[in-house]
Amino acid sequence: MTDVLAVTCGIFREELRALGPKFPGLRPVFLDSMLHMRPGELQDRIDELLEVRRPERVLFIYGDCTPRIVELCRRPGFTKTRGINCCEIILGREDYRRLRKAGAFFFLPEWTRRWRAVFERELGFAGGRGVEEMLREVHDRFIYLDTGVVPVPRDTLDEIARELGLPMSVRETGLSRLEESIADVLEEIRAG
């Protein structure tokens, strides 16, 4: 099979590096995970990448982060991982929905390292003011999704829980769902 360009959210950088040997024809290009907060800019970056590379086969390792990603997947040889967001891709649909319905707010390793930038710069909660109230309207706890690729940052998780005012737990997810999702959509590309 010819190589497949994997346009990938940077949130999965370490996970894709760990899975790389299992998918030798996959050529990942990582885009900054903060672009999730600016869908128009994310789509511009994707469009620029596709214009420069002109790939025949593309796998988006993304949720439904822009409407155009879904539209692009109607092209022959283009597809995406299943899931509305990165957390659903890692957890699977049932677990993600059950935990969200129960009030969970998720942290993945990459955003955990940059949590202050996410909450202060991207969401506009300078110094944490207002974030507790916003979070408590919909959430009652934090869950760190441990993909097993990087050590669990326990001190950072304690800091997040303390500063944002919700309890934090760790859920071991591993990489099996992400690996399965990638394998499934690559099979679709091969069959297509």
C-alpha positions in Angstrom: 0.0 0.0 0.0 1.2 3.5 -0.7 1.9 5.9 2.1 -1.0 7.6 3.9 -0.7 11.1 5.1 -2.0 11.3 8.7 -3.1 14.8 9.5 -3.0 14.6 13.2 -3.9 16.7 16.2 -0.8 17.4 18.3 -2.6 16.0 21.3 -1.7 12.6 20.0 2.0 13.2 19.2 3.5 10.9 21.8 0.8 8.3 21.3 1.4 8.2 17.5 5.1 8.0 18.1 4.5 4.9 20.3 2.2 3.4 17.7 4.4 4.3 14.7 6.0 0.9 14.3 2.6 -0.8 14.0 1.7 1.5 11.0 4.8 1.8 8.8 3.0 3.4 5.9 1.5 6.2 8.0 3.2 9.6 7.6 1.9 11.8 10.4 1.9 15.6 10.3 1.1 17.1 13.7 -0.9 20.3 14.0 -0.9 22.3 17.2 -3.6 21.0 19.5 -4.5 24.6 20.5 -6.0 25.0 17.0 -9.0 23.0 18.3 -9.9 26.3 20.0 -9.9 28.1 16.7 -11.7 25.9 14.1 -11.3 28.3 11.2 -7.6 28.6 11.7 -7.3 24.8 12.1 -9.1 24.4 8.8 -6.9 26.9 7.1 -3.8 24.9 8.2 -5.4 21.7 7.0 -6.2 23.2 3.6 -2.7 24.6 3.2 -1.2 21.3 4.1 -3.4 19.4 1.5 -2.6 22.1 -1.1 1.2 21.7 -0.7 1.3 17.9 -0.3 -1.6 17.0 -2.7 -1.9 13.5 -1.1 -4.0 10.7 -2.6 -4.7 9.1 0.7 -5.4 11.0 3.9 -6.3 9.9 7.4 -7.4 12.6 9.8 -6.7 11.6 13.4 -9.1 14.2 14.7 -12.6 14.4 16.1 -15.2 16.5 14.3 -13.1 19.6 15.0 -14.2 21.4 11.9 -17.1 20.8 9.6 -14.8 20.6 6.6 -12.9 17.6 8.0 -16.1 15.6 7.7 -16.7 17.0 4.2 -13.1 16.2 3.0 -13.7 12.6 4.1 -16.2 12.2 1.3 -13.3 12.2 -1.2 -12.0 8.8 -2.3 -8.9 7.9 -0.2 -9.8 10.3 2.6 -11.1 9.2 6.0 -11.0 10.0 9.7 -10.9 8.3 13.0 -14.3 7.7 14.6 -15.2 10.0 17.5 -16.5 13.5 18.0 -13.3 14.5 19.9 -10.0 13.2 21.0 -11.3 11.9 24.3 -14.0 9.8 22.5 -11.3 8.5 20.2 -9.2 7.3 23.2 -12.1 6.1 25.4 -14.6 4.7 22.8 -18.1 6.0 22.3 -19.9 4.3 25.2 -17.3 5.1 27.9 -17.0 8.7 26.7 -20.7 9.3 26.7 -21.3 7.6 30.0 -18.5 9.5 31.8 -19.5 12.9 30.2 -23.1 12.3 31.2 -21.8 11.6 34.8 -20.1 15.1 34.8 -16.5 14.3 33.9 -14.1 16.9 32.3 -11.2 15.1 30.7 -7.5 15.9 30.5 -5.1 14.2 28.1 -1.4 14.2 28.6 -0.5 16.9 26.1 -3.1 19.4 27.3 -2.3 18.6 30.9 1.3 19.9 30.3 -0.2 23.2 28.9 -3.3 23.4 31.2 -2.7 27.0 32.2 -2.4 28.1 28.6 -5.6 26.3 27.8 -7.6 27.9 30.6 -6.0 31.3 30.8 -5.0 32.2 27.2 -7.4 30.1 25.2 -10.5 30.1 27.4 -9.8 33.6 28.9 -9.8 32.6 32.6 -6.9 34.7 33.7 -5.7 33.7 37.2 -8.5 31.0 37.3 -11.2 33.6 38.0 -14.6 32.4 36.9 -13.4 29.0 35.7 -14.6 27.1 38.8 -18.2 28.4 38.3 -18.1 27.6 34.6 -16.8 24.1 35.2 -19.2 23.3 38.1 -22.2 24.2 35.9 -21.6 21.0 33.9 -18.9 19.0 35.6 -18.3 17.5 39.0 -14.8 15.9 38.5 -11.7 15.7 36.3 -10.4 12.5 34.8 -6.9 12.3 33.4 -6.8 9.8 30.6 -3.5 7.9 31.0 -2.5 6.5 27.6 0.5 4.8 29.2 3.0 6.7 27.0 4.2 9.3 29.4 4.4 9.2 33.2 1.3 10.4 35.0 2.1 14.0 36.1 0.7 13.6 39.6 2.0 17.0 40.9 0.4 18.8 37.9 -2.9 16.9 38.4 -2.9 17.9 42.1 -2.3 21.5 41.1 -5.2 21.5 38.6 -7.6 19.9 41.1 -6.6 22.4 43.8 -6.7 25.5 41.6 -9.8 24.6 39.6 -11.7 23.2 42.5 -12.8 19.7 41.3 -11.5 16.3 42.3 -9.1 14.6 39.9 -8.8 10.9 39.2 -6.7 8.9 36.7 -8.1 6.4 34.3 -5.8 4.0 32.5 -6.8 3.9 28.9 -3.8 2.6 27.1 -3.6 2.9 23.3 -5.8 0.0 22.2 -8.8 2.1 21.1 -6.6 4.6 19.3 -4.7 1.8 17.6 -7.9 0.0 16.7 -9.5 3.2 15.3 -6.4 3.8 13.1 -6.3 0.2 11.9 -10.0 0.2 11.0 -9.8 3.4 8.9 -6.6 2.3 7.2 -8.4 -0.9 6.2 -11.2 1.3 4.7 -8.6 3.2 2.7 -7.0 -0.1 1.5 -10.4 -1.5 0.5 -11.6 1.8 -1.1 
